[in-house]
Structure formats: structure tokens, C-alpha cells
């Protein structure tokens, strides 16, 4: 404690922030359930004799702990038996290795042990304060089973064989690959230091998780498994195992708006939203009020103040000067192209007709090289340069390696360039997207949008969705599009889907609040949680609990949104 005080005392910070950091260092910044539980205004309902599993798994993800403890406590309040599943230092590789960036040498030698104790002890102690029942991985795997997996020799297997490894029809190699891609922040990590050994660690961790889940599900019957992400290790494996045992599953992730979450049934939202039945959103009444609301919200995203994640504190909007600087001719057609992170989840999902994002990117560049009358502006995702998501594999390097100097009609905007992506695309005749959600925004602002990968806006009868290279090429040949190519009806349809995605499917929780340390990320639960819930003052929370219990779709009811205004003014100060 003395050392911590010395460190804090050396920081030239206001008392307010010193207190915050002290809470962080001493593990006190998570919600205080002793205080929250004091405010229950009725007794827990009679037991339903049904079990629900909340697969926290990686307890070091604090945001997830907060949300899942809130959901679990309300379910328990409703009379359900709630279990929290935690890894207790059993896995040598998991999603936390990426979050905490263990270097390759240490990771190869010791696995994730460097962070395991902190992750488990803190989350275990916290979840116990909620009144929930904590299950540990080690409770559901014997020493013999564990050793058999750990001593299994995968060294003689090729990379391809490991990636294709299946056990009981569960694609464990795919899960291992997703973990390794996220860890290395590169989709082409094969030649990196200790790559194969680290991939094997993820594979063994996947196999261990599978065995844990099988033993657990044979031991105890669950009505539902509620899990974050639904991809990576161990979450993706848990999801597949639960589905194999025919247990209802729900996956969730923090939403893009503040204090919000996206929850889907049966699979990760990255997949389910692409193939969501259009009837889920086509039939709701989209009034003038809703249209104004989504217009305001989409404009607010230009400034990066309405969502928990944004990349530039003060984006630049002087687009005419910027175009002059970059040699872009405003009198010639301009086409925008938005890349993804090369390690992003959607990028390595099954693709339509390109092997991956790089093949699509190079195919597109080749077309514009052959068509110099058109200008292509490639916007590399700003997250490539963001400290928390910094990519090892950089798209600009891949472009330079293949092409060297590009012709003057092709311009690359670097990830750390603070020019507003929205102001660039606003001047474009059309925009091409692989898997970025920006396709939702461009199509809703009357920009013709071409989708070539697994983007949420695909399959909505809104965008150009080619299904082959030939079809994609034929669409490119139609550029520039005429100004009236998007009808009023199609524009309204695009806005309607955008509203569905950002306000109906992305649900904002009134029971969650930000704290001073992590603005925009919910890290606090309101002290009067149970009063809020009993009095139906948090429609998102109410909808979530009903959907878990009844197998619903996790869509916020229109009557709960009808009279809600979106006041962007408070964000644009």
C-alpha cells in the first residue's frame, strides 16, 4: 500500500482523479452491491426451479462484469437460479491476453499466467457480492482430462491442419485462430515470433473449454446460457457447446451508443444481424419523428461525442483544403472505400466471393488503376493507430508492398489522419465497403453504397450486394452513379434500418451510468436498480429479462422509443 501511495502522490493530478486511480488500484471501482441490494423494495419472487448460466468466463473484462452482474441479479430477483461461469486460471490463452498485451516471448513461455490471478480473484470476489453462485472451470474437468489435453502433441500438425481442427463437429481450430488473430492484431501472423506455439495454446484452451462445458451441461440443466461476444476463446467455444446441447443461447456486446448493448439469439451479433429477417424491422411504423431522430444521431457521429468509442477528439472538417492538399479533383468522380481492421471479427467470417479483405482491396485498386478517370479515396480505419486496438498488420504497408507508388487517382488516408471520414465520404459519388458498419450510415445519407463482405447492411435490399467478382465488376463499371439513383423510398428504407440498428436493436440502459474514469463505458449501476426495474423505468432492462426468459429477439419496443428525443446539442459542445 505504501508503494501505491507513493506513486499516486507523485502524480500531478487533482484530488478527484487521485481518488479514482486509488479505487482502480485497490479494486474498488466496480459497483457496490451491498449498497445496491439495500434498495430492494420487494422480496425475490418464488423460485422458478430453473437455472440460467451467465458465462462470464474472462473476468478481467470489467465492463462485461458490470453488465452481466446486473442481468444476473435481476434474473435472481425474478426467482431464477443464476450461475456465473469463471475461468480460474485454467487456460493458457484467452481473450485477456490481447486486452493486456502480453509480449510474445512471455506468452509463449508462460501463457496468460501473468494476468490470471488478477483476472480471477477480482471477478470472483466481485460476483460473490452480488449473491450469485460462482462456478469455476476447474470444478468441471478432472486432473486426468486436463493433463491429457495439455500433453497432447500438436507440434507435428501444420498451420492449416490446426485451423481446420474439429472435435465433435465443433470448429475448435477456428476459435483458436480467432484468438490468435486478435492477440497478434494481424490476420497474417503465421511468420511472427512464436506464432504456431501461441496458436496451439489457443487450441488447447479451446479443447479444455469444450470439456469443461460438456461436463457442466451433463451435470446441470440450463434454461439459457447468456454470454459475451460469442467469438474468441473461450466465449466462442462455450456458445458452440451450449448450442450442441440444445440450450437456448444469447450473446451480447457493448453497443456503439453510450450505456447500450446489442444482444442476439443463437449466435454472435456479427453474424445474426447480417441474416436478420427483414420482417423484424420492415413493419414498424417509421414516422417523421423517428426519421428526424436518426438524422440527428447520424450527424452527431461526425463529432464522436455520442458514442463510447471515437478515434479523434477534434476531427477536421476542412474538406476542400484537404482535397487540394491530397491532389483530389472535385470535378472528377470520387469514390470512397472504407477498410476494416484486419483482425476484426467480421473479416475472418465466411466470405461471399473474395478470400478476404485484402483480396477485395487489391481487386478494387486494380480496377481504378485501369480507370484513371475515376478517383478512389481509401480511408484506412482509424482504429489501426488507436492505442487500445493498434494493428500490427497495417493495410498501408500491404498496399505499398504490392503496388509501390500508386497512381495519382488513388489516394490513401492514413489511420492517424484526423480528417473526418464522414466529410470525405459526403463528397463521394459512391462508397465501397467490405464489412464496416459505416455502410449503414452512408446508405442512410443518400450515398450509393456497395457491400462486398459481411456488413450488417447487407441483405436488406438497400445497398448494392454483389455475389460474385463478375457482378462486383459490373457494378463498378456503372460508376459514376447518377444523382437520382437512390429513390426517396429507398432512402427512407435505409434510414428505417439505421433507426432499427441504432435505437431498436442497440438498447440503452437507464440503470447504467458512466464513471469519471471511463467515459462512455458503463462502469456503474444505479443504486436504486431494483426500484427502477420494479417501476418499469428501464425499458431496455425489462426487454432483456423478458427475452432471456421467453426466448425473445431483444428488440426495444416501439412504444418505449416513440416519445424519446435525441438531443445532439449536449454532445456538440
C-alpha positions as CSV (number, residue, x, y, z in Angstrom):
1,X,0.0,0.0,0.0
2,X,2.9,2.4,0.7
3,X,4.2,1.9,-2.8
4,X,0.9,2.7,-4.3
5,X,0.5,5.9,-2.2
6,X,3.9,7.0,-3.3
7,X,3.1,6.5,-6.9
8,X,-0.2,8.3,-6.6
9,X,1.4,11.2,-4.6
10,X,3.9,11.7,-7.4
11,X,1.1,12.2,-9.9
12,X,0.3,15.9,-10.6
13,X,-3.5,15.4,-10.6
14,X,-6.5,16.9,-8.9
15,X,-7.7,15.2,-5.8
16,X,-10.8,13.9,-7.7
17,X,-8.7,11.9,-10.1
18,X,-6.3,10.7,-7.4
19,X,-9.3,9.1,-5.7
20,X,-10.4,7.5,-8.9
21,X,-6.9,6.0,-9.5
22,X,-6.7,4.8,-6.0
23,X,-10.0,3.0,-6.4
24,X,-8.7,1.3,-9.5
25,X,-5.5,0.2,-7.9
26,X,-7.3,-1.2,-4.9
27,X,-10.0,-2.9,-6.9
28,X,-12.8,-0.7,-5.6
29,X,-14.2,0.9,-8.8
30,X,-16.8,-1.9,-9.6
31,X,-20.4,-1.4,-8.4
32,X,-21.0,-1.8,-4.7
33,X,-23.7,-4.5,-4.4
34,X,-24.1,-4.0,-0.7
35,X,-25.5,-0.6,-1.4
36,X,-27.5,-1.6,-4.5
37,X,-29.1,-4.5,-2.7
38,X,-30.2,-2.3,0.2
39,X,-32.7,-0.7,-2.1
40,X,-34.7,-3.8,-3.0
41,X,-38.4,-2.9,-2.4
42,X,-39.8,-6.4,-2.6
43,X,-38.7,-9.9,-1.9
44,X,-37.3,-12.1,-4.6
45,X,-40.1,-14.0,-6.3
46,X,-40.7,-17.6,-5.5
47,X,-38.1,-19.9,-7.1
48,X,-38.8,-21.0,-10.6
49,X,-36.5,-24.0,-10.2
50,X,-34.8,-23.2,-13.5
51,X,-31.2,-22.4,-14.0
52,X,-29.6,-19.7,-16.1
53,X,-25.8,-19.7,-16.8
54,X,-24.0,-16.4,-17.3
55,X,-20.7,-17.4,-18.9
56,X,-18.5,-14.5,-17.8
57,X,-15.5,-16.8,-18.5
58,X,-12.9,-14.0,-18.7
59,X,-13.4,-12.0,-15.5
60,X,-10.9,-9.3,-16.4
61,X,-13.3,-7.6,-18.8
62,X,-14.7,-5.1,-16.3
63,X,-17.4,-3.7,-18.5
64,X,-18.7,-7.2,-19.1
65,X,-18.7,-7.9,-15.3
66,X,-20.8,-4.8,-14.6
67,X,-23.4,-5.6,-17.3
68,X,-23.6,-9.4,-16.5
69,X,-23.8,-8.9,-12.8
70,X,-26.8,-6.5,-13.3
71,X,-28.6,-9.0,-15.6
72,X,-27.8,-11.9,-13.3
73,X,-29.0,-10.1,-10.2
74,X,-32.4,-9.2,-11.8
75,X,-32.8,-12.7,-13.0
76,X,-32.1,-14.0,-9.5
77,X,-34.6,-11.3,-8.3
78,X,-37.2,-12.9,-10.6
79,X,-36.7,-16.3,-9.0
80,X,-34.2,-17.9,-11.3
81,X,-31.1,-19.8,-10.1
82,X,-28.2,-17.9,-11.7
83,X,-24.7,-19.3,-12.1
84,X,-21.7,-17.3,-13.2
85,X,-19.0,-19.4,-15.0
86,X,-15.4,-18.2,-14.5
87,X,-12.1,-19.4,-15.7
88,X,-9.9,-19.9,-12.6
89,X,-6.5,-19.7,-14.1
90,X,-7.0,-22.9,-16.1
91,X,-6.5,-21.6,-19.7
92,X,-3.1,-20.8,-21.1
93,X,-4.6,-18.5,-23.7
94,X,-7.7,-16.4,-23.8
95,X,-9.1,-13.0,-24.9
96,X,-7.5,-11.3,-21.9
97,X,-4.0,-11.9,-23.4
98,X,-4.9,-9.5,-26.1
99,X,-6.5,-7.0,-23.8
100,X,-3.4,-6.8,-21.6
101,X,-0.9,-7.3,-24.4
102,X,1.4,-9.9,-23.0
103,X,4.5,-9.9,-25.2
104,X,5.1,-12.9,-27.5
105,X,8.1,-14.3,-25.6
106,X,6.4,-14.3,-22.2
107,X,3.1,-15.6,-23.7
108,X,4.9,-18.5,-25.4
109,X,6.7,-19.4,-22.2
110,X,4.1,-18.8,-19.5
111,X,0.8,-18.4,-21.4
112,X,-1.6,-15.9,-19.8
113,X,-0.4,-16.7,-16.2
114,X,0.8,-13.1,-15.8
115,X,-2.7,-11.8,-15.6
116,X,-4.7,-14.9,-14.5
117,X,-4.6,-14.2,-10.7
118,X,-5.8,-10.6,-11.1
119,X,-8.5,-11.6,-13.5
120,X,-10.0,-14.4,-11.5
121,X,-9.6,-13.2,-7.9
122,X,-11.0,-9.8,-8.6
123,X,-14.0,-11.1,-10.7
124,X,-14.7,-14.0,-8.3
125,X,-14.8,-11.6,-5.2
126,X,-17.0,-9.2,-7.1
127,X,-19.5,-11.7,-8.3
128,X,-19.9,-13.2,-4.9
129,X,-21.0,-9.8,-3.6
130,X,-24.0,-9.9,-6.0
131,X,-25.4,-13.0,-4.3
132,X,-24.8,-15.1,-7.4
133,X,-23.3,-18.6,-7.5
134,X,-19.9,-18.8,-9.0
135,X,-18.8,-21.9,-10.9
136,X,-15.1,-22.4,-11.7
137,X,-13.7,-24.1,-14.8
138,X,-11.7,-26.4,-12.6
139,X,-14.8,-27.8,-11.0
140,X,-15.8,-29.4,-14.2
141,X,-12.6,-31.0,-15.5
142,X,-10.6,-33.7,-13.8
143,X,-6.8,-33.6,-13.5
144,X,-6.6,-36.5,-15.8
145,X,-8.7,-34.9,-18.5
146,X,-6.8,-31.6,-18.2
147,X,-3.4,-33.3,-18.4
148,X,-4.5,-35.4,-21.4
149,X,-5.3,-32.2,-23.3
150,X,-2.2,-30.3,-22.2
151,X,0.2,-33.1,-23.1
152,X,-1.4,-33.7,-26.5
153,X,1.2,-33.0,-29.2
154,X,0.0,-30.7,-31.9
155,X,3.5,-29.7,-33.0
156,X,3.6,-32.0,-36.0
157,X,0.4,-30.6,-37.3
158,X,0.6,-27.9,-40.0
159,X,-0.9,-24.4,-39.6
160,X,-3.7,-25.5,-41.9
161,X,-4.4,-28.7,-40.0
162,X,-4.7,-26.7,-36.7
163,X,-7.0,-24.1,-38.2
164,X,-9.3,-26.9,-39.6
165,X,-9.2,-28.9,-36.3
166,X,-12.7,-30.1,-35.3
167,X,-13.9,-32.2,-32.4
168,X,-17.4,-33.5,-32.3
169,X,-18.3,-31.1,-35.1
170,X,-17.1,-28.0,-33.1
171,X,-14.6,-26.0,-35.1
172,X,-12.0,-25.6,-32.3
173,X,-9.3,-24.6,-34.8
174,X,-11.5,-21.7,-36.0
175,X,-11.9,-20.5,-32.4
176,X,-8.1,-20.8,-31.8
177,X,-7.5,-18.8,-34.9
178,X,-9.8,-16.0,-33.9
179,X,-8.0,-15.8,-30.6
180,X,-4.6,-15.7,-32.2
181,X,-5.6,-13.1,-34.8
182,X,-6.9,-10.9,-32.0
183,X,-3.7,-11.4,-30.0
184,X,-1.3,-10.7,-32.8
185,X,-3.6,-7.9,-34.2
186,X,-2.9,-9.4,-37.6
187,X,-4.7,-11.9,-39.9
188,X,-1.3,-12.9,-41.3
189,X,0.5,-13.8,-38.2
190,X,2.0,-17.2,-39.3
191,X,5.5,-15.8,-39.7
192,X,5.5,-13.9,-36.4
193,X,7.6,-15.0,-33.5
194,X,6.2,-18.0,-31.6
195,X,3.1,-17.9,-33.8
196,X,2.5,-21.7,-34.0
197,X,3.2,-22.3,-30.3
198,X,0.8,-19.5,-29.4
199,X,-1.9,-20.8,-31.8
200,X,-1.5,-24.2,-30.2
201,X,-2.0,-22.6,-26.7
202,X,-5.3,-21.2,-28.0
203,X,-6.3,-24.6,-29.5
204,X,-5.6,-26.4,-26.2
205,X,-7.5,-23.7,-24.3
206,X,-10.4,-24.3,-26.7
207,X,-10.4,-28.0,-26.1
208,X,-10.2,-27.5,-22.3
209,X,-13.2,-25.1,-22.5
210,X,-15.1,-27.7,-24.6
211,X,-14.5,-30.4,-22.0
212,X,-15.5,-28.1,-19.1
213,X,-18.8,-27.2,-20.8
214,X,-19.6,-30.7,-21.7
215,X,-19.1,-31.9,-18.2
216,X,-21.1,-28.9,-16.8
217,X,-24.0,-29.3,-19.2
218,X,-24.2,-33.1,-18.4
219,X,-24.1,-32.2,-14.7
220,X,-26.7,-29.4,-14.7
221,X,-29.7,-28.5,-16.9
222,X,-29.9,-24.8,-18.0
223,X,-32.8,-22.9,-19.5
224,X,-30.4,-20.3,-21.1
225,X,-26.7,-19.5,-21.5
226,X,-26.0,-15.8,-21.6
227,X,-22.6,-14.9,-22.9
228,X,-20.5,-12.0,-24.1
229,X,-19.0,-11.8,-27.7
230,X,-19.8,-15.3,-28.8
231,X,-16.4,-15.5,-30.5
232,X,-12.8,-15.8,-29.5
233,X,-11.5,-18.1,-26.7
234,X,-13.2,-19.2,-24.5
235,X,-16.5,-17.5,-25.4
236,X,-17.0,-18.9,-28.9
237,X,-16.4,-22.4,-27.7
238,X,-18.9,-22.0,-24.8
239,X,-21.5,-20.8,-27.3
240,X,-21.0,-23.7,-29.7
241,X,-21.1,-26.2,-26.8
242,X,-24.4,-24.8,-25.5
243,X,-25.9,-24.9,-28.9
244,X,-24.8,-28.5,-29.3
245,X,-26.6,-29.4,-26.1
246,X,-29.8,-27.6,-27.4
247,X,-29.6,-24.9,-24.7
248,X,-31.1,-21.5,-25.6
249,X,-28.2,-19.0,-26.0
250,X,-27.9,-15.3,-26.1
251,X,-24.8,-13.3,-26.9
252,X,-24.2,-9.7,-26.1
253,X,-21.7,-6.9,-26.7
254,X,-21.5,-3.3,-25.6
255,X,-23.4,-1.2,-28.2
256,X,-22.0,1.8,-30.0
257,X,-24.1,4.3,-28.2
258,X,-23.3,5.1,-24.6
259,X,-24.6,2.8,-21.9
260,X,-26.0,0.4,-24.5
261,X,-25.8,-3.2,-25.6
262,X,-26.6,-5.3,-28.6
263,X,-28.0,-8.8,-27.8
264,X,-28.8,-11.5,-30.3
265,X,-30.1,-15.0,-30.0
266,X,-28.3,-18.2,-31.1
267,X,-25.1,-16.7,-32.4
268,X,-22.8,-13.6,-32.2
269,X,-24.4,-10.4,-33.4
270,X,-21.7,-10.1,-36.0
271,X,-23.4,-13.0,-37.9
272,X,-27.0,-12.8,-36.8
273,X,-27.5,-9.1,-37.8
274,X,-26.4,-9.9,-41.3
275,X,-29.0,-12.5,-41.8
276,X,-31.7,-11.0,-39.6
277,X,-35.1,-11.5,-41.0
278,X,-36.2,-8.2,-42.6
279,X,-39.6,-8.5,-41.1
280,X,-38.0,-7.7,-37.8
281,X,-37.7,-4.1,-38.9
282,X,-39.6,-3.6,-42.1
283,X,-43.0,-3.5,-40.4
284,X,-42.6,-1.0,-37.6
285,X,-44.1,2.5,-38.1
286,X,-41.3,4.8,-39.1
287,X,-42.7,8.3,-38.6
288,X,-41.3,11.7,-39.3
289,X,-40.2,11.9,-35.6
290,X,-38.1,8.7,-36.0
291,X,-36.6,10.0,-39.2
292,X,-35.5,13.3,-37.6
293,X,-34.2,11.3,-34.6
294,X,-31.9,9.1,-36.8
295,X,-30.8,12.0,-38.9
296,X,-29.7,13.9,-35.7
297,X,-27.9,10.8,-34.4
298,X,-26.1,10.1,-37.6
299,X,-24.9,13.7,-37.8
300,X,-23.7,13.5,-34.1
301,X,-21.4,10.7,-35.1
302,X,-19.4,13.1,-37.1
303,X,-18.2,14.7,-33.9
304,X,-17.5,11.5,-32.0
305,X,-19.3,12.6,-28.8
306,X,-22.4,10.5,-28.7
307,X,-20.8,7.1,-28.6
308,X,-18.4,5.5,-26.1
309,X,-15.8,4.9,-28.8
310,X,-14.4,7.6,-31.0
311,X,-10.9,8.0,-32.5
312,X,-10.3,11.7,-32.8
313,X,-11.1,14.2,-30.1
314,X,-11.2,17.1,-32.7
315,X,-11.7,15.7,-36.2
316,X,-11.0,18.1,-39.1
317,X,-13.8,19.1,-41.5
318,X,-12.0,21.5,-43.9
319,X,-12.5,19.1,-46.7
320,X,-11.9,21.4,-49.7
321,X,-8.5,22.4,-48.4
322,X,-7.8,18.8,-47.6
323,X,-8.7,17.6,-51.1
324,X,-6.4,20.3,-52.6
325,X,-3.6,19.1,-50.4
326,X,-4.1,15.5,-51.4
327,X,-4.5,16.3,-55.1
328,X,-8.1,15.3,-55.4
329,X,-10.0,16.9,-58.2
330,X,-13.5,17.9,-57.1
331,X,-14.6,18.0,-60.8
332,X,-13.9,14.3,-61.3
333,X,-16.0,11.4,-59.7
334,X,-14.7,10.5,-56.3
335,X,-15.3,7.0,-54.8
336,X,-14.7,6.3,-51.2
337,X,-13.5,3.0,-49.8
338,X,-13.7,2.0,-46.1
339,X,-11.4,-0.7,-44.7
340,X,-11.8,-2.8,-41.6
341,X,-9.2,-3.8,-39.1
342,X,-7.5,-6.9,-40.5
343,X,-8.1,-8.7,-37.2
344,X,-11.7,-7.6,-36.8
345,X,-14.2,-10.4,-36.1
346,X,-16.2,-9.9,-39.3
347,X,-13.2,-10.0,-41.5
348,X,-12.5,-13.7,-41.0
349,X,-16.1,-14.9,-41.1
350,X,-17.1,-16.9,-44.1
351,X,-16.8,-14.7,-47.1
352,X,-19.0,-14.3,-50.2
353,X,-16.7,-14.3,-53.1
354,X,-13.3,-12.9,-52.0
355,X,-10.9,-14.9,-49.9
356,X,-10.6,-11.9,-47.5
357,X,-10.5,-8.2,-47.3
358,X,-7.0,-7.8,-48.8
359,X,-8.0,-9.7,-52.0
360,X,-11.1,-7.4,-52.3
361,X,-9.0,-4.3,-51.7
362,X,-6.4,-5.2,-54.3
363,X,-9.1,-6.2,-56.8
364,X,-10.7,-2.8,-56.3
365,X,-7.4,-0.9,-56.6
366,X,-6.7,-2.8,-59.9
367,X,-10.0,-1.6,-61.3
368,X,-9.2,2.1,-60.5
369,X,-5.7,1.8,-61.9
370,X,-7.3,0.7,-65.2
371,X,-9.9,3.6,-64.9
372,X,-7.9,6.8,-64.2
373,X,-11.0,8.9,-65.0
374,X,-12.3,7.9,-61.6
375,X,-10.7,8.8,-58.2
376,X,-10.5,6.3,-55.3
377,X,-10.1,7.5,-51.8
378,X,-9.1,4.7,-49.4
379,X,-9.9,5.5,-45.8
380,X,-7.9,3.2,-43.6
381,X,-9.8,2.5,-40.3
382,X,-8.6,4.9,-37.6
383,X,-8.5,2.1,-35.1
384,X,-5.3,0.8,-36.8
385,X,-3.5,3.6,-35.0
386,X,-5.6,3.7,-31.8
387,X,-3.6,2.7,-28.7
388,X,-6.1,0.2,-27.4
389,X,-6.5,-1.5,-30.8
390,X,-3.3,-0.8,-32.6
391,X,-2.8,-3.1,-35.6
392,X,0.4,-5.0,-36.2
393,X,-0.6,-5.7,-39.7
394,X,-1.1,-2.3,-41.4
395,X,-3.1,-2.0,-44.6
396,X,-0.9,0.8,-45.9
397,X,2.1,-1.5,-45.7
398,X,0.3,-4.2,-47.6
399,X,-0.7,-1.7,-50.3
400,X,2.9,-0.4,-50.6
401,X,4.3,-3.9,-50.7
402,X,2.1,-4.9,-53.6
403,X,2.0,-1.6,-55.6
404,X,4.8,0.6,-54.5
405,X,3.7,4.1,-55.7
406,X,0.0,4.3,-56.5
407,X,-1.2,6.4,-59.5
408,X,-2.5,9.9,-58.7
409,X,-6.1,8.9,-59.0
410,X,-5.8,6.7,-55.9
411,X,-5.4,8.4,-52.5
412,X,-4.8,6.7,-49.2
413,X,-5.9,8.4,-46.0
414,X,-3.7,7.1,-43.1
415,X,-5.3,5.8,-39.9
416,X,-3.9,8.6,-37.8
417,X,-5.1,11.3,-40.2
418,X,-7.8,13.2,-38.2
419,X,-9.8,14.3,-41.3
420,X,-13.4,13.4,-40.8
421,X,-14.3,10.2,-42.6
422,X,-17.8,11.5,-42.9
423,X,-16.8,14.7,-44.5
424,X,-14.7,12.8,-47.1
425,X,-17.5,10.4,-47.9
426,X,-20.1,13.1,-48.2
427,X,-18.3,14.4,-51.3
428,X,-18.1,10.9,-52.8
429,X,-20.3,9.7,-55.7
430,X,-20.4,6.3,-54.0
431,X,-18.8,4.3,-51.2
432,X,-17.4,0.7,-51.2
433,X,-17.4,-1.3,-48.0
434,X,-16.2,-4.7,-47.0
435,X,-17.6,-5.3,-43.5
436,X,-17.7,-1.9,-41.9
437,X,-20.9,-0.7,-40.2
438,X,-20.3,2.7,-42.0
439,X,-22.3,1.2,-44.8
440,X,-25.4,1.8,-42.6
441,X,-24.6,5.4,-42.4
442,X,-23.6,6.1,-46.0
443,X,-26.7,4.5,-47.3
444,X,-28.9,6.4,-44.9
445,X,-27.4,9.7,-46.1
446,X,-28.2,9.0,-49.8
447,X,-24.7,7.8,-50.8
448,X,-24.8,4.8,-53.2
449,X,-23.1,2.0,-51.2
450,X,-21.6,-1.2,-52.4
451,X,-21.1,-4.1,-49.9
452,X,-18.6,-6.8,-50.7
453,X,-18.2,-8.6,-47.3
454,X,-20.3,-9.4,-44.3
455,X,-21.6,-6.0,-43.3
456,X,-24.8,-5.5,-41.2
457,X,-26.4,-3.6,-44.0
458,X,-26.1,-6.5,-46.4
459,X,-29.2,-8.4,-47.5
460,X,-31.5,-5.5,-46.6
461,X,-32.5,-4.6,-50.2
462,X,-30.8,-1.2,-49.6
463,X,-27.3,-1.4,-50.9
464,X,-25.6,-3.0,-53.9
465,X,-24.7,-6.5,-52.7
466,X,-22.7,-8.3,-55.4
467,X,-22.4,-12.1,-55.0
468,X,-19.5,-12.7,-57.4
469,X,-16.4,-10.9,-58.7
470,X,-18.1,-10.5,-62.1
471,X,-21.2,-8.9,-60.6
472,X,-19.0,-6.6,-58.5
473,X,-17.0,-5.6,-61.6
474,X,-20.2,-4.8,-63.5
475,X,-21.4,-2.5,-60.6
476,X,-18.0,-0.7,-60.6
477,X,-18.4,-0.1,-64.3
478,X,-21.6,1.8,-63.7
479,X,-19.7,4.4,-61.6
480,X,-20.3,7.4,-61.5
481,X,-23.9,6.9,-60.4
482,X,-26.5,9.5,-61.3
483,X,-27.7,11.8,-58.6
484,X,-31.2,10.2,-58.6
485,X,-30.0,6.6,-58.5
486,X,-31.4,6.4,-54.9
487,X,-35.1,6.9,-54.8
488,X,-36.9,8.6,-51.9
489,X,-38.4,5.2,-51.0
490,X,-35.0,3.5,-50.9
491,X,-33.5,6.4,-48.8
492,X,-36.4,6.1,-46.3
493,X,-35.8,2.4,-46.1
494,X,-32.1,2.9,-45.4
495,X,-33.0,5.4,-42.6
496,X,-35.5,3.0,-41.2
497,X,-33.0,0.2,-41.0
498,X,-30.4,2.6,-39.4
499,X,-33.0,3.6,-36.8
500,X,-33.7,-0.1,-36.1
501,X,-30.0,-0.8,-35.7
502,X,-29.1,2.2,-33.5
503,X,-32.2,2.6,-31.4
504,X,-34.3,-0.7,-31.5
505,X,-31.5,-3.3,-31.7
506,X,-29.0,-1.3,-29.8
507,X,-30.7,-0.8,-26.4
508,X,-29.8,1.9,-24.0
509,X,-30.0,1.0,-20.3
510,X,-31.2,3.7,-17.9
511,X,-29.9,1.6,-15.0
512,X,-26.3,2.1,-16.1
513,X,-24.2,5.2,-15.8
514,X,-20.7,6.2,-16.8
515,X,-18.0,6.9,-14.2
516,X,-15.2,9.5,-14.2
517,X,-12.5,7.1,-15.2
518,X,-14.0,5.5,-18.4
519,X,-16.3,8.0,-20.1
520,X,-18.9,6.4,-22.3
521,X,-18.3,2.9,-20.9
522,X,-20.8,1.8,-18.3
523,X,-18.9,1.1,-15.1
524,X,-21.6,1.9,-12.6
525,X,-25.0,0.6,-11.8
526,X,-27.5,3.0,-10.3
527,X,-28.0,2.4,-6.6
528,X,-31.8,2.2,-7.0
529,X,-31.6,-0.6,-9.6
530,X,-34.4,-2.7,-8.2
531,X,-36.7,0.3,-7.8
532,X,-36.0,1.3,-11.4
533,X,-36.8,-2.3,-12.5
534,X,-39.9,-2.7,-10.4
535,X,-41.3,0.6,-11.7
536,X,-40.5,-0.2,-15.3
537,X,-38.3,2.8,-15.7
538,X,-35.7,1.0,-17.8
539,X,-37.4,-0.5,-20.9
540,X,-34.1,-2.0,-22.2
541,X,-33.6,-3.9,-19.0
542,X,-37.2,-5.1,-18.9
543,X,-37.0,-6.2,-22.6
544,X,-33.7,-8.0,-21.9
545,X,-35.0,-10.0,-18.9
546,X,-38.3,-10.9,-20.8
547,X,-36.3,-12.0,-23.9
548,X,-34.0,-14.2,-21.8
549,X,-36.9,-15.9,-20.0
550,X,-39.2,-16.2,-23.1
551,X,-36.7,-16.6,-25.9
552,X,-37.4,-13.1,-27.4
553,X,-35.5,-11.2,-30.1
554,X,-34.0,-8.4,-27.9
555,X,-35.6,-5.5,-29.8
556,X,-36.7,-2.4,-27.9
557,X,-40.4,-1.9,-28.3
558,X,-41.5,1.0,-30.4
559,X,-43.7,2.5,-27.7
560,X,-40.7,2.8,-25.5
561,X,-38.9,4.8,-28.2
562,X,-41.7,6.8,-29.7
563,X,-41.5,9.8,-27.4
564,X,-37.8,9.8,-26.8
565,X,-36.0,12.6,-28.4
566,X,-32.3,12.5,-29.4
567,X,-30.8,15.8,-28.3
568,X,-27.5,16.0,-30.1
569,X,-26.8,19.6,-28.7
570,X,-25.5,18.3,-25.5
571,X,-22.8,16.3,-27.3
572,X,-21.7,19.0,-29.7
573,X,-20.4,21.5,-27.2
